[in-house]
Amino acid sequence: MFLLRQARSTAGRQRSAGQAMVEYLIVTSLIAAAMFIPNALTDNMSVADYLARAVRAYFRGYSFLMSVT
């Protein structure tokens, strides 16, 4: 009787773990897709492009500072 109860609880956990994976994939893909849609807040650039330009500008300033010192 104990083994049957344990097998049922294990099967329930496996199904919920599969559901969590599906939810994670859906949310992650929606966030990733939203990063490539142009936005009025970022001067009609996508968030990914805006972030890439910000990182590039930061490292341009950083490399200039390193060359001066």
C-alpha positions as CSV (number, residue, x, y, z in Angstrom):
1,M,0.0,0.0,0.0
2,F,2.8,2.4,0.9
3,L,4.6,1.8,-2.5
4,L,1.4,2.6,-4.4
5,R,0.9,5.8,-2.5
6,Q,4.5,6.8,-3.1
7,A,4.3,6.0,-6.8
8,R,1.2,8.2,-7.1
9,S,2.9,11.2,-5.4
10,T,5.9,10.8,-7.6
11,A,3.8,10.8,-10.8
12,G,2.1,14.0,-9.6
13,R,5.4,15.8,-9.1
14,Q,6.6,14.8,-12.5
15,R,3.5,16.3,-14.2
16,S,3.8,19.5,-12.2
17,A,7.5,19.7,-13.2
18,G,6.6,19.4,-16.8
19,Q,4.0,22.1,-16.5
20,A,6.5,24.4,-14.9
21,M,8.8,23.9,-17.8
22,V,6.1,24.8,-20.3
23,E,5.3,27.9,-18.3
24,Y,8.9,28.9,-18.2
25,L,9.4,28.5,-21.9
26,I,6.3,30.6,-22.7
27,V,7.3,33.4,-20.4
28,T,10.9,33.4,-21.5
29,S,9.9,33.4,-25.2
30,L,7.5,36.3,-24.6
31,I,10.1,38.4,-22.9
32,A,12.7,37.6,-25.6
33,A,10.2,38.6,-28.3
34,A,9.4,41.8,-26.5
35,M,13.0,42.8,-26.5
36,F,13.1,43.0,-30.3
37,I,9.9,45.1,-30.8
38,P,10.7,48.8,-31.5
39,N,9.6,51.0,-28.6
40,A,8.7,54.7,-28.5
41,L,10.6,55.1,-25.1
42,T,13.8,54.1,-26.8
43,D,13.5,56.3,-29.9
44,N,11.9,53.6,-32.0
45,M,14.7,51.2,-31.4
46,S,14.3,47.7,-29.9
47,V,15.3,47.2,-26.3
48,A,18.0,44.8,-27.4
49,D,19.5,47.4,-29.7
50,Y,19.3,50.1,-27.1
51,L,21.0,47.9,-24.6
52,A,23.8,46.9,-27.1
53,R,24.4,50.6,-27.9
54,A,24.6,51.4,-24.2
55,V,27.1,48.7,-23.5
56,R,29.2,49.7,-26.5
57,A,29.2,53.4,-25.3
58,Y,30.3,52.3,-21.8
59,F,33.2,50.2,-23.1
60,R,34.2,52.9,-25.5
61,G,34.5,55.3,-22.5
62,Y,36.2,52.6,-20.4
63,S,38.8,51.8,-23.0
64,F,39.5,55.5,-23.4
65,L,40.0,55.9,-19.7
66,M,42.3,52.8,-19.6
67,S,44.4,54.3,-22.5
68,V,44.8,57.6,-20.7
69,T,46.0,56.1,-17.4
